[in-house]
Amino acid sequence: MKATTLIDVTRCTGCRGCQVSCKQWNQLPAETTRFRGTYENPPALSPITWTRVLFRERVHRGKVEWFFAKTQCMHCTDASCITVCPTGAAHRTPEGTVKVDPNRCIGCNYCVANCPFEVPRYDPTRNAVRKCTFCYDRITNGLKPACVQTCPTGALQFGDRQEMVRLAQRRVEELKAAGRTEARIYGLDEVAGTAVFYVLAEEPAVYGLVQDPQVPLTATLWGIIFKPVRVLAVAGAVVAGLLARRQQAEDQGQERGGDL
């Protein structure tokens, strides 16, 4: 099964239960924030906030309309983070999701600079990038992602990709029949498809989502031209680090010998 999450924003109430469950399951600390004139909080994804709900509003025909959209890593099919990662820390799992191995990440931030959805976040305390793991420990043990498990309205659904696509298509048909002519699926075609996709009633920008995400040209060039070079560069850096530590150990040994 290719793990897929469907986000139906038309069923989202902005309760942010998904944010809380993500924090709890992944043992992520709370953010220190301040009021910014919006119910949306925290203001952005971070190394300790892997999912959040966007709050957007507009006045239409004299009425205030709210638009909510959960954001997280999209787990792209054409994942630029994997393409540009020089160490293989960003990699594809057998379930089709994208993970970052913190033990292999060197904090180069290439993935941060090249993600079309601006998701990965650098953690300076660990010198590594962190993001949504798709609750890999849960889905590989027969459980739903924590955010999906806690959603009270059914806005989040998890399952096989084909099943999720059918649910999304059926929902779009229902919305259009109810007069929501702008209803669409977002994520099936963008950047060659994503493992997280949406049912929207309006265009993506209305919800604060990236209107037309594109894999950066820099990521493509890195993958085609510079990949062999960067692998050698990383190998050289590792060797240099080992030699430096060896030399440091020898110097310390000599100092101790001199003290005797």
C-alpha positions as CSV (number, residue, x, y, z in Angstrom):
1,M,0.0,0.0,0.0
2,K,1.2,3.5,-0.9
3,A,0.4,5.5,2.2
4,T,-1.8,8.5,1.4
5,T,-3.6,11.2,3.4
6,L,-6.6,13.1,2.0
7,I,-7.4,16.5,3.5
8,D,-10.9,17.6,2.8
9,V,-10.8,21.3,3.8
10,T,-14.6,21.6,3.4
11,R,-15.0,19.4,6.5
12,C,-12.3,21.2,8.6
13,T,-13.5,23.3,11.5
14,G,-10.0,24.7,12.4
15,C,-10.0,22.8,15.8
16,R,-6.3,22.2,15.5
17,G,-6.6,18.7,17.1
18,C,-4.2,17.5,14.4
19,Q,-1.6,20.0,15.6
20,V,-1.9,18.8,19.2
21,S,-1.8,15.1,18.4
22,C,1.3,15.6,16.2
23,K,3.0,17.3,19.1
24,Q,1.9,14.6,21.6
25,W,2.8,11.6,19.5
26,N,6.2,12.9,18.3
27,Q,7.0,14.4,21.8
28,L,7.6,17.9,20.3
29,P,7.7,20.8,22.7
30,A,5.3,23.8,22.5
31,E,6.3,27.0,20.7
32,T,6.6,30.3,22.5
33,T,4.3,32.6,20.5
34,R,2.4,35.9,20.8
35,F,-0.9,37.1,19.5
36,R,-0.6,38.5,15.9
37,G,-4.2,39.4,15.2
38,T,-5.1,36.0,13.9
39,Y,-6.3,32.7,15.4
40,E,-3.6,30.9,13.3
41,N,-0.9,29.8,15.7
42,P,2.1,29.1,15.6
43,P,3.0,31.4,12.7
44,A,5.0,28.9,10.7
45,L,6.3,25.3,10.6
46,S,9.4,24.8,12.6
47,P,11.8,22.0,13.7
48,I,9.3,21.4,16.6
49,T,6.1,22.1,14.7
50,W,5.5,19.6,11.9
51,T,1.9,20.4,11.1
52,R,-0.4,23.4,11.5
53,V,-3.7,24.8,10.3
54,L,-3.8,27.9,8.2
55,F,-6.6,30.4,8.9
56,R,-7.7,32.6,6.1
57,E,-10.8,34.9,6.0
58,R,-12.5,37.1,3.5
59,V,-15.7,39.2,3.3
60,H,-18.0,37.9,0.6
61,R,-21.4,39.4,0.0
62,G,-21.3,41.1,3.3
63,K,-20.4,38.0,5.2
64,V,-17.1,36.8,6.7
65,E,-16.0,33.4,5.3
66,W,-13.4,31.3,7.0
67,F,-11.0,29.0,5.1
68,F,-8.9,26.4,7.0
69,A,-6.2,24.2,5.6
70,K,-3.9,21.8,7.4
71,T,-0.3,22.0,6.2
72,Q,2.5,19.5,6.6
73,C,5.1,17.8,4.4
74,M,3.5,16.7,1.2
75,H,5.7,13.7,0.7
76,C,6.2,14.5,-3.0
77,T,6.6,11.8,-5.7
78,D,9.2,14.1,-7.4
79,A,10.8,15.0,-4.1
80,S,13.4,17.7,-4.6
81,C,14.6,17.2,-1.0
82,I,15.7,13.7,-2.0
83,T,17.2,14.9,-5.3
84,V,19.4,17.5,-3.7
85,C,20.4,15.7,-0.4
86,P,24.1,14.9,-0.6
87,T,24.2,12.2,2.0
88,G,21.0,10.3,1.4
89,A,19.5,11.5,4.6
90,A,16.3,12.4,2.8
91,H,15.0,9.2,1.3
92,R,11.9,7.3,0.1
93,T,10.4,4.7,2.3
94,P,8.8,1.5,1.0
95,E,5.4,3.1,1.8
96,G,6.1,5.9,-0.6
97,T,6.7,8.6,2.1
98,V,9.7,10.8,2.5
99,K,11.8,10.6,5.6
100,V,14.9,12.5,6.8
101,D,17.4,10.5,8.8
102,P,18.8,12.9,11.4
103,N,21.9,10.7,11.9
104,R,22.9,11.2,8.2
105,C,21.8,14.8,7.9
106,I,24.7,17.3,7.8
107,G,22.6,20.4,8.0
108,C,23.5,21.6,4.5
109,N,19.9,23.1,4.1
110,Y,19.7,22.2,0.4
111,C,16.3,20.6,1.1
112,V,15.1,23.7,2.9
113,A,16.1,25.9,-0.1
114,N,14.6,23.6,-2.8
115,C,11.2,22.4,-1.3
116,P,8.4,23.7,-3.5
117,F,6.1,23.8,-0.4
118,E,8.6,25.4,1.9
119,V,8.3,22.6,4.5
120,P,11.6,21.3,5.9
121,R,13.0,23.3,8.8
122,Y,16.6,23.4,10.1
123,D,17.2,22.7,13.7
124,P,20.5,24.4,14.8
125,T,20.5,22.6,18.1
126,R,20.9,19.3,16.3
127,N,22.5,20.5,13.1
128,A,19.8,18.6,11.2
129,V,16.6,19.2,9.3
130,R,13.3,18.0,10.7
131,K,9.8,17.6,9.3
132,C,6.7,15.5,9.3
133,T,7.6,11.7,9.1
134,F,4.0,10.7,8.1
135,C,4.0,9.0,11.5
136,Y,6.1,6.2,10.0
137,D,6.3,4.3,13.3
138,R,2.5,4.2,13.3
139,I,1.7,3.4,9.7
140,T,4.2,0.5,9.6
141,N,2.4,-1.0,12.6
142,G,-1.1,-0.8,11.2
143,L,-2.1,2.5,12.7
144,K,-3.3,5.7,11.2
145,P,-1.1,8.9,11.4
146,A,-1.8,10.6,14.7
147,C,-3.4,13.7,13.0
148,V,-5.8,11.5,11.1
149,Q,-6.7,9.4,14.2
150,T,-7.7,12.5,16.1
151,C,-9.7,14.4,13.5
152,P,-13.3,14.8,14.8
153,T,-15.0,15.7,11.5
154,G,-13.5,13.3,9.0
155,A,-11.6,16.1,7.2
156,L,-8.5,13.8,7.3
157,Q,-8.7,10.3,5.8
158,F,-5.8,7.8,5.5
159,G,-5.5,4.7,3.2
160,D,-4.4,3.3,-0.1
161,R,-3.9,6.0,-2.8
162,Q,-6.5,4.7,-5.2
163,E,-9.1,4.6,-2.5
164,M,-8.3,8.2,-1.4
165,V,-8.4,9.4,-5.0
166,R,-11.9,7.9,-5.4
167,L,-13.1,9.6,-2.2
168,A,-11.7,12.9,-3.4
169,Q,-13.2,12.7,-6.8
170,R,-16.6,11.8,-5.3
171,R,-16.4,14.7,-2.9
172,V,-15.5,17.2,-5.7
173,E,-18.5,16.0,-7.7
174,E,-20.7,16.6,-4.6
175,L,-19.4,20.1,-4.1
176,K,-19.8,21.1,-7.7
177,A,-23.4,19.7,-7.7
178,A,-24.0,22.0,-4.6
179,G,-22.8,25.0,-6.6
180,R,-19.1,25.1,-5.6
181,T,-17.9,25.3,-9.2
182,E,-14.3,26.0,-8.2
183,A,-14.0,22.7,-6.3
184,R,-10.9,20.7,-7.2
185,I,-8.3,18.2,-6.0
186,Y,-4.9,19.7,-5.1
187,G,-1.8,17.5,-5.1
188,L,-2.6,14.8,-7.6
189,D,-0.9,16.6,-10.5
190,E,1.3,19.1,-8.7
191,V,5.1,18.2,-8.7
192,A,4.2,14.8,-10.2
193,G,1.8,14.0,-7.4
194,T,2.0,14.0,-3.6
195,A,1.2,11.5,-0.9
196,V,-0.8,14.2,0.8
197,F,-3.5,15.8,-1.3
198,Y,-6.5,18.1,-0.8
199,V,-10.2,18.6,-1.7
200,L,-10.6,22.3,-2.1
201,A,-13.7,24.4,-2.7
202,E,-11.7,27.4,-4.0
203,E,-8.3,27.9,-5.6
204,P,-5.3,27.0,-3.5
205,A,-4.2,30.6,-2.8
206,V,-7.5,31.3,-1.0
207,Y,-6.5,28.8,1.7
208,G,-2.9,30.1,1.9
209,L,-1.5,27.1,-0.1
210,V,1.1,27.4,-2.8
211,Q,-0.8,28.3,-5.9
212,D,1.4,26.6,-8.5
213,P,4.2,24.6,-6.8
214,Q,7.2,23.8,-9.0
215,V,10.3,21.7,-8.5
216,P,13.1,24.4,-8.6
217,L,15.4,24.3,-11.6
218,T,18.3,24.3,-9.1
219,A,17.1,20.9,-7.8
220,T,16.9,19.5,-11.3
221,L,20.4,20.7,-12.1
222,W,21.8,19.3,-8.8
223,G,20.4,15.9,-9.6
224,I,21.7,15.8,-13.2
225,I,25.0,17.7,-13.1
226,F,26.3,18.0,-9.6
227,K,25.3,14.7,-7.9
228,P,28.6,12.9,-8.6
229,V,30.6,15.9,-7.5
230,R,28.6,16.4,-4.3
231,V,28.9,12.7,-3.3
232,L,32.7,13.0,-3.6
233,A,32.6,16.3,-1.7
234,V,30.7,14.7,1.2
235,A,33.0,11.7,1.2
236,G,36.0,14.1,1.3
237,A,34.5,16.0,4.2
238,V,33.9,12.8,6.1
239,V,37.5,11.6,5.5
240,A,38.8,15.1,6.5
241,G,36.8,15.0,9.7
242,L,38.1,11.5,10.6
243,L,41.7,12.6,9.9
244,A,41.3,15.7,12.0
245,R,39.9,13.7,14.9
246,R,42.8,11.2,14.6
247,Q,45.3,14.0,14.6
248,Q,43.7,15.6,17.6
249,A,43.8,12.3,19.4
250,E,47.5,11.9,18.6
251,D,48.3,15.5,19.7
252,Q,46.5,14.9,23.0
253,G,48.4,11.6,23.5
254,Q,51.7,13.4,22.9
255,E,50.7,16.1,25.4
256,R,49.9,13.5,28.0
257,G,53.3,11.8,27.3
258,G,55.1,15.1,27.7
259,D,53.5,15.7,31.0
260,L,54.9,12.4,32.3
